[in-house]
């Protein structure tokens, strides 16, 4: 009998010990999970890069091997849309998670800006413990406005604040937060210190300094935005490659090019090289596996006086339109995401998505809640190869008045008012990706449904003060 009770007590002690071990093990796992470094997020945004201007999206006349490698090691999206057909509103949707029927900045202009009440991706990630740095072109508020990047969640900012300033690759100064970072070598309109190179150097330094924590590196580089100019070490690879006609820049004080095709290809080549250096640094610092890298462009390729460049390179691929159009060529953009061991290499997604999806995606990656009442949907399930629901529709607008320009896509259908007060057109993108046949007359019910849906997506645009006169180029280049 005594032996029997001893066995019971021994068994009880053993069971209790196992329970304790399990509890401590679980607690240790929870602590380890809680204390694990959150994934780094790098978002590289090219400026005026068309859907067809990367070789992984069909470009034949030049190659983009470093960007292509990101695609081969990650996921390439075929139906991603920018936030707008021009840069400032596109970036506003990226930062706020709101489409242009709701986002605060809906057009270009130096006196349009984010307010204190606006919540950006940088603010969300900063509250999640991330170091936040932005390097390149902002366009959502100058230093004397509430939209300045250091007032919108960025610990560091280096580059351009005003869009006009960002037109120049050899400026006299750049912005380092709220102070001027002078480039005296460029004084007297000298082409000495290329702004992209300085911005890129600062971005790499930010990544190095924050390698031991979690960081958000937003790299809205200005390449290949015009003006058409690039250092000779990039230019020599393409000089004389094509039969060329000079393309002078019609804007006073801006630089044109004797070889516009070669110059444009060289600018994208330099961008591709910078992307390669970012990827190499992540590996050198041994943080590559814990970093998601996203690459995209802010709108379609340049039209107007630069249209022949886009036409020569088929910059919009099979799509109709250019920057400034709500046709597909103006708003459908490349999107590539790479995250080792998380995103399956060499995959392609035809999921409909847009720039306003970035904020909720970044929030879910960081393990925090996104702001309520935004338009975006996290793409993380798609990136991880899981099924998820999509958008009922995607919406864009530009301008004020009773009948502003707009576009709305629902499934394969897309309605567009291409210019103010024009009749609304309708296209079936599955059958007509080039938007060559307006089928509004044959599908009045579909058209009406999309128009009504567009009206529900619009909120009255924020009123800003009258814009100051356009800055003099002498403010930036002298």
N, C-alpha and C positions, 0 to 999 in steps of 0.2 A: 504493500500500500504506500509506504514512504517513498519507495522508488518511483511509483506512478506519479505522485504529486511533484516530485523533483523534476520529472520529465515535463510535466505541464508547465512549471515555473520556468524551466529552461527554454521551453518552446515559446512561452510568452515573452521572455527577455529577447529571444532571437527575433520574434515577429516585431517587437517594439523597435529593436535596432534597425530592422529592415525598413520600417516605416520612417524612422528618423533619417536614415540614409537617403531614402527616396525624397523626403521633404527637403533636406538640405541640397540634394542633387537638383531638384526642381527649382529651388530658390536660386541656386548658383546659375542654372541655365537662364532663369528670368533676368538675373542681374547682368549676366554676360550679354544677353540679347539687348537689354536696355542700354548697356554701356558700349555696345558695338558701334563703331563709327558709321554714321549714316553715309549713304553713297554720295560721292561728289557729282555735281551736275555741271556740264560744260555745254553751253549753247552757242554755236557759231552761226552768225547770220550774215550772209553776203548781201550786197546792196545792188539792186537792179539786175539780178542774175536770173535769166530766163529758164523755163522748164527744160529746154533742150540744150543748155550750155554747159552740161557736164557729160563726159563720155559715158558714164554709167546711165545716163538718160538719153543716149543716142547721138551725142555730138561726134562728128567724124573728122573734123578738120584740125582739131587739137585734142590733147588728152589731159585728163585730170586724175593721175594715178593715185594720189594720196586720198582724195575724196572717194574715188572708186573703191579703194581698199576698205574704207569705213563701211561702204555698202556691202562689199563681199563678206565682211565680218559681222554684219548686223542686218538690219531690216530697211528696205527701200519702199517708200510709199509712192503710189502712182496717182492718188487722188487727194493730195493735200492742197489746201488753199491758204493763201496769205490772208492777213486781216483786211487788206484793202488793195487798191491798184496803185497807190502811192505810199511813200514811206512812213510818214508820221502816224496816220491812223492805223496802218498795219502794225506798227510797233506798240501802239496803244492797246490794241486787242491782245497782243502777245503778253504784255505786262499785266493787264487787268482781268483777263479771262472773259471779257465782254465783247460781243461783236459790234459793228459800227452803228447799229441801231440803238446801242446802249452806252458804248464806251465814250469817255469824255472828249478825246481828240479824234475828230472825224474828217479832218482835212489838213493839208500842209499849212504852215504859217507859224512864224516865231512867237506869236502871242496866243497860241493855243497851248494848253498845258494841263497836267494833272493837278488836282487839288489835294489838300491834306486829307480829305475824306476818302480819296481813292486808295485802294489797297492793291499793291503790286506783288508780283511773284517774288521780288527781292525782299519785300517786307515779310511775306509769309515764311520764306526760307531763313531770314535773319532771326525771326522769333523761334524757329526750330533749331537754332544753334549754329547756323551756317555763317561762315565768312562770305561776304558778298562783294564782288567786284565787277565793274563794267568797263569795257575798253573798246572805244570806237565812236559810233554816231548815236546820239540819244534822240533828239527831236521832240521831246515831251516836256520841255520847260527849260528856260535859261536860268542863270544863277540868281536872278532877282525874282523868280517866280516860285510858287510852292511845288512846281513840278521838277525842280532840279533833282538829279538822281540821288544825291546824298540826303535829300529830304524825302526820298521815296524808297528807302530801304537799302541803298548801296553804301557799304563801308568805304569803298573807294570808287572813284570815277576818273578815267583818263581818256581824253579825246576831244570830240566836238559836242557842243550842246545845241547850237543852232544849225539848222539844215543848210543854210547858205554857206556857212563856214565850212561845212563838210564837203562842199563842191571842190575844194582846193587841196591838192596833195603836197604843195610846198608852202604852207601858211607860215606866218611869222610867229605864231604861238598856238598852243593847244591848251585845253582846260585840264588842270589837275585838281579835282574837286572845285572849290570856288576861287582858285588862284590861277594865274596865267603861267604856263610852262613855256618859256620862250625858246624859239628856234632861230637864234640870231644868224646862223649860217644862210638862212633864206632871205635875209633882208636885201632889198633892192631887186626883188623878183628873181632871185637866184634859185636854181634847182639843185640844192645841196643836200637837204635832209628830208627824205620822203616820209610823210606823216604816217603812212601805214606801218613802216618799219619801226618807228618809235612806239606806236600804239601796241604793236605786236610784242615788242620787247617788254613793255610794261605788263602785258597780260601774262607772259611767261614768268615774269618775276613774281606776280601775284600767286600763281600756281605753286611756285617753289616755296614761297614763304608760308603757304597754308597747307602744305603737304601732310602735316601731322594731324590736321583736323578735317572737318567737312567743309567744303566750299562750293559756292555757286559762281562760276566764271561765265559771265555774259559777254560774248565777243562779237558785237555788231560791226564787223569790219566794213570799210567803205568801198573796197574793191568789189566789182569792177565799175562802180559809178563814175560817170564822166565828171571831171574833165579827163581827156584822153592823154595820160602821161604816165610813164613808168621808168624806173632806172634802167640804164643800158644793160646791166647784167641779166635782166629778164628780157629786154628787147632784142638782144643779139640773136637769141634762139629763133626768132620769127622774122627778123628784118629781111626784106626781099623775098619772102616766101610766096606772096601772092601779088598779082598785078593790081596796083593800087591807084586811086585818085585821092589827092589830099582832101582832108575834111577840116576846114577852119572852124573854130568855135565862134558862133555868131555873137556870143555874149562878151561884152567889153571886159578886157582884162583876163579872160580865160585862155587856156592853152588848147590849140587844136593839134592835129597830127598830120604829117605827110603820109604816114602809113597807118590809117585807122584800123584796118583789120589786124595787122601785126601788133599794133599797140594794145588793142582789146584782148587778143589772145594772150599777150604777155602779161597783162594785168590779172587775168584769171590764172595764168601759170604761177604768178607770184602768190596769189591767194592760196592756190593748191599747195605750194611749198610751205606756207605758213601753217596750214592745217596739218601737214606732215610733221612739222616741228612741235606742234602741240601734242600730237599722238606720241612722238618719240619721247617727249619730256615725261608724259604720264608713265611710260614704261621705265624710263630711267629712274624715276622716283618710286617705282614699285607700287603705284596706286592705280594702275591701269584697270585691274580687275574690279576695283570698287568705284569706278567712274563711268557714268553714262554720258556719252558724247552725242549731241544732236546737231545736225547741220541742215540749214535751210536758206532761203532767200526771201527778201521782204516783198517783192512784187515781180511782175514780168519784165522783159527786156526793154531798153530804151527805144522809144519811137521818135516821132518828130524828125528833127534834122539828123538824128543818129539812126534812123530806121534802116538805112541800107546796111549797117553793121549787123543788126538783128536778122535782116533778110539773108545776108551772105552766109551767116552761120546757122540759119534756121533756129534762131535763139528761142523761139516759142515751141519748137518741135512741130507737131501736127496741129497746133492750136491756133485759133484766130485771135488777133489783137496784140497789143503791146502794153507797156506801163501806161496807166491812165485810162485803160479800158476795163469794163467789167466782163468783157468776153474772156474766155478761158485763158488766152495768152497773157492777159493782164493780171490774173489772180491765181492760176494754178502754178504751184512751185515745187521744186524738189524738197523732199524731207527724208533724211536718213538718220537712223539711230543705231548706236552700237553700245553694247554692254556685255562684256565677256561673261559666259556661263549663265546669263539671264536671257538675253535676246539670241535666238537661234541664228547662226551665221547663214548668210546667203538667202535670206527670206524676203519675200515681196508681199506687201499688203495693198489691197485695193479699197481699204476702209476709207469712207468719207471723213475727213477731219480738217481742222482749221486752226489758225494760230491761237484762238481763244481756248483751245484744249491744253495748251502748255501749262498754264497755272495749276489747274487741278491735277495734271500729271505730275508736276514737280512736287506738289503738296503730298500726293500719295507716296511718291518715292521717299520723301522725307519723313513719312509717318505722321503727318499732321493734317488737320482738317482744312479744306479750302474754304474761302469766304462763301457765304450763302448767296443765293440768287445770282449766280454767274451763268454765262451761256455755255461754258466749256464742259467737256466730259473727259475724265482721265483716260488716257490711252494706255495706261500701264497694263491692264489685262491683255490688250492686243499685242503689246511689246513682248509680253511673257508667253505668247502663244495661246492665250485663253479666249474663249468666246465672250462677247459682250454686246450690249445693245448700242445703238448708234443715235445720231441726230435725226430728229424729224425733218429738219431742214437746216440749211446754212444761208445766212443773210448778209448782204453788204449794202451800204448806201453812201451817197456823197452829195453834199449840197443842201440848200434850204429851199423854201418855197413850197408851193402846192404839189408839184410833180417833179421831185428831184430824181437824179439817176439812182438806180438800184439794181440789184440782182438777187435772186433767190433760187436755190437748188433744193429740190425734194426728190429723192430717188434719182431716176434718170432724167427727170424734167428740170429745165432751167428757164426761168423767166427773167427778162432783162429790159430795163429802159436805158438805152445806151447814152442818151443825152437828155437834158431836162425837157419836159413837156412832149417828148416823143411818144408814139404808141409803144406799148409793151410788146416785146417779141417773145416767142416761145421756141425752145429747142429740145429735142430728145437726144441727150448726149450719148446714149448707148448706140444709137443709130447714126449719129452725126456729131462726132467729137469736134469737128471743125466749125460747128455752128454756121453751116452754109445754107440751111433751109429753115426759114421761119415758118413754123407749123401752127401759129396762133389761130388762124382762121379755121383750121380743121379740128381744133381741140379747145373750143371756147370754155367748156366746163373746167378743164385742167387749168387754163389760163386764169379764170376767175378765182379759182381756189388759191392759186399761188399769189395773186394780187392781194387777196384778203389776208393771207398768211403774212405777206410782207407788211401790210398795214399794221398788223398786230405786233410785229417785231420792232416797229419804230417808236421811239420816245423822243420828245422834243429835245433838240440839241441844246447843250449848255450855251449860255450867252457869255461871250468874252468881250473885253473892251476892244475898241477899234484898234486894228493892228498898227504898230509903229511903222514908219517908212522902212522899206527894205534896206538892210544894212549895206553900207558902202563896202566895196571890195577892199578899199584901203584900210578898213578896220581889221582885216584878216591877212592881207598880202600887201607888203610894202617894200 
